[in-house]
Amino acid sequence: MFRLWARTFQNNHMLNDTVICDNREETRTHKVFDALQEVCMQFDLGKPIWLDSNINDFRRHAKTRFRQDSFVEEIDFDYLEIQVIEED
């Protein structure tokens, strides 16, 4: 089971969160990208751009934060945080 937890924060307060579960036989990368797409659909967001800092954080900690500079459109929160909480 693969599970990714996504949360949005404003002024250090969590606004909303969701957990995406994936049981498919896919690579970890596909599961992460698909889960992020599902998160964006649930939160009604445009898909964020993976900057080098996001990639490095995610590789090291299985967690990253997408701030305004990762989004094309204006966001109404400080950042979107995603974290892998369970892997096969």
N, C-alpha and C positions, 0 to 999 in steps of 0.2 A: 504494500500500500504506500502510495506517495501522497503526502498532504502538504499543502502550501497555505500559510496563514498570511493574509493581507489586511493592513490597517491603514486608515488615514488619521493624521494628527493635525491639530490646530492649537497653538499655544500650549504644547505639551499635554494636551487632552485628546484621548482617542475619540474620534467622531463616529467611525463605524468600522466593522471588521467582518471578515468572512474566511472560511476555510474551504479550499478546493481539494477534493479527493480524486485520485486517478489510479485505477487498477489496470490500465492497459499495459501491454508489453511494448513500450516505447523507450527511447533513450531518455536520460534525465533531462537533457536540454530540451527535447520536444515537450516533455511534461511541464517544465518550467514555463516555456513560452505559451503553451496552451492554457495553463493555469492563469498566467498573467492576462491573457486575452479574456478569459472568463471573468476575472476580477474587474477588468475595465468595463465589460458589459454590465456587470452587476452594479458598479458604482457610477455608471454613465460617464466614463472618462475616455479620452483619446489614449491610444497606446503610447506609453513613454518610450523615449529613446534610451538605449543602453549606452551610457558614457563609459569611458575607461575606468573611472572611479567606481561605478556600479559593478562592472565586471570583476574588478579586483576585490571589492568587498564581498561579492557573492561567492567568488572562488574560495576566499579565506574563511568566511563565516557562515555560508549558506543563508545570507541575509544582506539586504541592501535597501537604501532609501532613494526614492525618486523625488527630487525637488522640482521647483518650477522650471529650472533649466533643462529638464528632461522631457518636458511637455511642450508641444507646439502652441496649444491654446492656454488661456489663463485658467489656473486652478483656484478653488476657494478653500484651500487648506495648505498647511506648511509642507507636508510631504506624505508620500505613499510608501509604506514599508512592507516588503515581502520577506518571508522567512520560511525555509523548508523545515517543517517540524517532524516529519517522518519520511523515511525512505525504505525501500525494499531491502 
